[in-house]
Every structure is written in structure tokens, then in C-alpha cells.
Amino acid sequence: MNLNYAEFLEIVNKSFLPAYVFYGEERFLIDEAVKKLKNKLLTDGTDIMNLSIIENVDDKNVIDSLETLPFMSDHRLILIKDDEFFKKLNDSTINNIIKHIEDGDTNNCIAFIFGDKIDMRKKLFKTISKVGAIVNFEHLKYEEAVNYVGFFVRKYGKVIKKPVAEYIVKNIGVDLYRLLNEVKKFVSYSNDKEILIDDVKFLISSNISESVFRLVNAIGLKQESTAIYVLNKMIANAENPIGILAMIGRQFRILLKAKYFLKQNLDRKELQSRLGIPYFSINDIIEQSKRFEEDDLIDAYELCVKCDRELKLSYDGNVVLESLIRKLCN
């Protein structure tokens, strides 16, 4: 089965499957899906013994996990979080995993967590699609993100009017982890029961989405000094380098999708739906996409992926991001 998050929730509340694949851009909902699986499968008090999390796979640790029986519980849950999964394991191990899934083992449930995309042609994914579930966690649409802001605010015992929630999404974007972090700031700052627009405007000291748009626009025009200026301004506003990179990468993905869909002569309403962005942003996205060739956008996104690895190994994220900007401008 190929599902979205809502369809996954319907199924997991009724029963569980022997294998799952979670992938996509919305990492908050992926983490929520993992929590749902844990709550469904693992008995309270025994979850430590019956949960295996593998972030660096090898043939031994994967097979050992599959062959381990549950302890004082009916099930075990194996989480594999390694995008290099297919490069690190030999064919024999992968075939062993496939057999385990095809046999419908009720002792061990295995869940794979990948990045934004997967290759559905691989035998493992074809098998899981037949007997398990492959769940795609795309970034939420604008209205969905607005609803989540309201949910987060209510979770902390406060209320928010829809126009204020819309203002937050317009300025922060639709990534749920970013929205949750901002909501925490608003809740801590506000002394009232209601989150007010003035509080929100005060705390959002710079328009992050607009800054990323300006930065990418400068890259498209090969204006290196302008791009670095915008980057340094974002950093000065205490934006996290990893968060900045995520927003830059997301912008290039949107532009690449926009160029693809524009070739199909979609109208603006359909384009907005396919891209999952607010309607008021469509004209800007169309204009910005014209500044790049398709190959340039692909190269830019690949540079962002490489930069992500470098950021995680670096002590100075600012230098890494500046180096990225120089490469993108040249």
C-alpha cells in the first residue's frame, strides 16, 4: 500500500503490518508516525527491550535484530534510519529482509525511515508495498499548516485566531518542526490567554521566507555579495544554520517542481495545489524559476544535500553556508 499520513493513521489504529517505509519532507509527522507504531506494538515497561534503532546499518546488526525474539511482549519494533542502507548491505542480507517481510513475521515489525525520495523500483519497496505500507510525508499544504498552528497553541492551553495563525505560516513556512518551535516562543512570551498578532509580529523579527526568497533570487542573478549579505543577516537574527539550509534546499525543490509543472501548462490554482504553497506566492515562484535552468536547480539541490553532511561535521556552520553560496553563485 502507498499511503499518506492520514491513511496510515486509519490503518495503524486498527492493526499493524509487518513492514513500513516512512519518507518525505515533513519530519515532524514521520516522528509522530513512529510514536504511533511504538504505542501500538510495544508494551509499557518493556519498550526498551523491544525497540531496536539502527542508524548505521551493517549485515550483522540488521540480521541480529530480525532474529531477536520479543521480551515479555508480543512484538518488537525495528527502526532503520540510514539513507546509505542499500550501499552498506550485501544482496544476501537484503534478500533475507525481504523474505522476513514476505513471511509476515508477527514477532518483529520493521520500519525504514528515509529522506525525501525513494526508488520504488527496488525489490524491497515493491515487497513492502504489497504486504506492508509505504507512507509519503509531503510538506503540508498551507491550510493544513495553519490548522496545525492552532493545534499546537491549544496544546499549550492558549488560543489563536485564524488570521494570526495564517500570518505565522506565511512568515515561517509549512515545516511543522519550525512552526512548533515558533509557537513555543509565542506561548512563552504572551501573558494573555490569546496569542495576539502584535506579539507574533514582535517575535518574528525578520521574515524568514522572504529572506530565503531574496537569497535564492540573488543566487539566480549571480549576485554573490548580495546573497552573502542576506545570509549573514539571517544568521545575525539567530537563525540556525541547519534550518537556513533546509529552507534553501526546500526553495530549490519548489523551483524545480515549478519548472516541471509549468511545462505541462497548469493553471495557477493547480500549480499552487501541486507545489503545496500559498496562492499568493505563485507569481513570485514562477518569476524566480525563470532565473534558473533546470540543470542548475538540480545541481543546486545536490550541493545543498552535500552541504547538509558538511554542516553536521563542522564547528562553524556560517563558514560552510558561505562556501555553499559562493559555489551556487559561480
N, C-alpha and C positions, 0 to 999 in steps of 0.2 A: 504494500500500500504506500502511496505517496500522499502525504498529509500536510496540512498546515497546523499551527499550534492549537487552534480551536477544535479541529477534528481529532488531534491527539488527545486532548483533554476528555473528549467524549468517550474515547476508547479506553484510556487508562483508568477511568472511573469505574469501568465495568469489568475489565480483565487485564491481563498483561500478555505480551508477546515475547518470544524467545530472543529477539534482537531488534535494536533500534539504531538508526543513524540520525543524529542531530547536526544540521549545518545551516549556515546563513549568517547574516549581518547582525541580527538582534540577539546579542549575547545574554542580555538580562532574561529573556524568555527561555533561552536554552538552559540557563541555570535553574529557572523555575520548573522546567520540564524534568530536569534531573531530580529536583526535590520531590516532585510528584511521584516519580518512579521509586525513589527511596522509601517514601511513606507507604507506597502500595506494597512493596516487596519485603521490606526489612522489619523484623520485629523489634519493638522498643527494647533497648538494653543490649541487643546483640548486633546492632548495626556496624560496630567497629570490626567485629569478627567476620562479618558477611559482606563487607564492601571492599572491593579492590579497585584502586585508582592507579592506572598505569599511564604515566606521562612521557616515558621514554621506553618504547617497546623493544623487546628482543624476543627471539624464538622461545627462550626458556620461560620468561616471566608470563608470557601470554598463555602458553600451554599449561603451565603450573596453575594459573588462575582458573582455566577451564576445567581442570581435573580435580580441583578442590571442592569438597562437599560442604553444604551449609552446616553451620554450628548452631544448634538449638533453634533452628528456624527452617521453614520450608524452602527458602530461596536464598540465593546470593546474587549480588549485583556487581558486574564488572564494567568499569568505566575506562575506556581507552581514549586518551586525549593526546594524539600525536599525529600531526599533519604529514610526517615522514613515514607513516605506517607501512605503505606499500614498498618503500625503498629499503626499509630495515629488515623486513621479514622475508624468509625464503618461501618459495611456492608451496612447499610441503606444509609449512605452518598455516598459510592462508587456506589451503585446501582442508586442513584439519578444522579450522574455524568454520568453514562453510559446511562441513559435514555435521559439526556440532549444532549449527543453526538448523539445518535441514532435518535433523533427528528430532527437533522440538524438545530439547532437554528442558525439563521443568525445574531443575535444580538451579541452574545458572542462567541469568539473563545478562546479555552483553549489550552495551550501548557505546557506540562510536561517536565522538564529538570532533567534527572537522571545521574547517574555516568557511569562507564564503561560498565556495563551489566544490562539487564533487564530480567525478567522471562516472556517469550512470552506466557506461558500457562495461565496467568491471564486473566480473562474475560475482564477487562478494555482494555488491549492491543489488544486482539482479536477484540474487537469492533472498536478501533481506526484503526486497520489495514484494516478493511472493509470500513469504511466511512471517515477516515482521513488519516494520514500519519505517519509512524514510520521511523525516519531518524537516521541511524547509522553513527556517525562521527569517523571513524577509523583514527589512525595516518596516515599521508600521506606517500606515497612511496617516496623513495629517490629523484627521478627525479622531482616529484611534489613539494617537499620541495625546491629543487634548483630553480624551476621556481618562487616560492613564494618569495624567497630571491630577485630575480631580480625585482619582482613586488614591494616589499617594498622599495627597493633602488630607483626605478624610482618614486615612490610616493613622495619621499623627494627631487626630482629634480636632482638625480645623476645617474650615470651608473656604471655597473659592468660587467666584463667578466665572462663567464660561469665557467671557471676553478676556479676563485676566489670564486664564489657562491658555487661551489662544495666543496671547502676547508672549507667554513663556515659550511655547513651542516655536513660534515664529523666530524668536531670537536664539534659542538654544538648539533647535533641531528636533528630530524624532527619535534619537537614540535614547533608550529608556534608562540606562545607567547614568547618562549625563543629566537627564531630566530628574531622576531621583536625587542625585547629589544637589542639584539646584533647589529642589523642593525642601530638602533638609535645611539649606541656608535660609530660605524664606520663613520656614516654620520657627527656626531658632531666633530669627531677627524680630519677627512680628510679636507684639504684645497683645494683639487682639485675637478674637476668635476667627476672624476672617482675614485671609491673605489679600491685601489691598494692592491695587495697581501701582500706587506711589512707592510702596515697599519694594515691589518687584523691579520697577524702573531704577530705583536707587541701587539695588544689589547687582543688577546686570549692568555693570559699569561700561562694558563695551559690547556691541552687537557682534557676537562670535560668528554667526553665519555670514553676516555682511563682511567681516574681516577675512574669512576664508574665501569668500567670493572675490574680494578685491585682490587677495594674494594670488589666487589662481588666474585672475584676469591679467595681472602683471606678468605672470609666467607666460601666458599666451602671447603677450606683446613683447616678450623677451626683455622686460624691464627689471633686470636683476636687482638694482639698488632699491627700487620701489617695493619689490616683493620681500626683500630682506627687512626693509623698514616696517612693513606691515607685520611680518613675523615677529620682530623684536618688540613691537607694541603689544602683541598678544601675550608674549612671554612676560613682559613688564606688568601685565594685568593678571599675573599669577596663573595663566593657563598652563595646564600640564602638557609637556612636550608630546607624550603618547596620545593625549586627547587631541592635540592640534594635528598630529599626523593622521589620526583616524578620520578627522574631518576633511583633511586634504584628500586622502585616499577616497573617501566617500564622494567628494565632489567630482573627482576624475571618473569614478564609476558611473555617476549620474550623467556626465557629459558623454561618455562612451555609449551608454544606453540611448541617450537622446539622439545621437548621430544615427544609430541603427534604426530607431523608430521613425525618425524623420524621413529616412529613405522610403518608408512604407506609406508616406503621405497621411499620417494620422492627424486628425484634428487636435486642437489644443486640449480639449476635455479628455480625450482618450489618452493623449500623451501624458497629461497630468496623472491619470489613473495608473498608467504603466510605470511611471517613474516614482510614484508614491511621494510626491512633493506638493506643497500648497499651490493652488492655481495661480496665485499672484506672482509666483516665481517662474512661471513657464517662459515668459518673454525673455527674461534675463538668461535663463538656461539656454534657450535657443540661440541667442546672440553670442553667449560665451562659447558655445560648442563650435561656432563658425571660426573661432580663433585657432582651432586645433585641427590637424589632420587625424584621421582615425588611428594610424600607426603611432603618432605622437602620444595619443591618450593611452594606448596600450603600454608603450614604453614608460610613460609617467606612472601608471599604476604599478608596474613591475618594480620601478625604482622605490616606490612607497613601501612595497612589501619587503624589499631588501633593507630599507631604512628601518623598518619595524624591528628586524632582528638586530641591527646595529644599535638601536636605542636601548634595547634590553641588556646589551653588554657594555654600554658606555656609562661613564660617570658624568658626562656633560652632554645632556640632550640638546642643548641650544646649539652647540657646535655641529652635531650630527644633522640637525634640521637645516642649519645654514648651508651645509655641504649639499644637502638634498636640493635646496632651492637653486644653488649655483648650477648643479647638474641639469635640473629641469629647464633652466633658462638658456642653457648652452647646448 
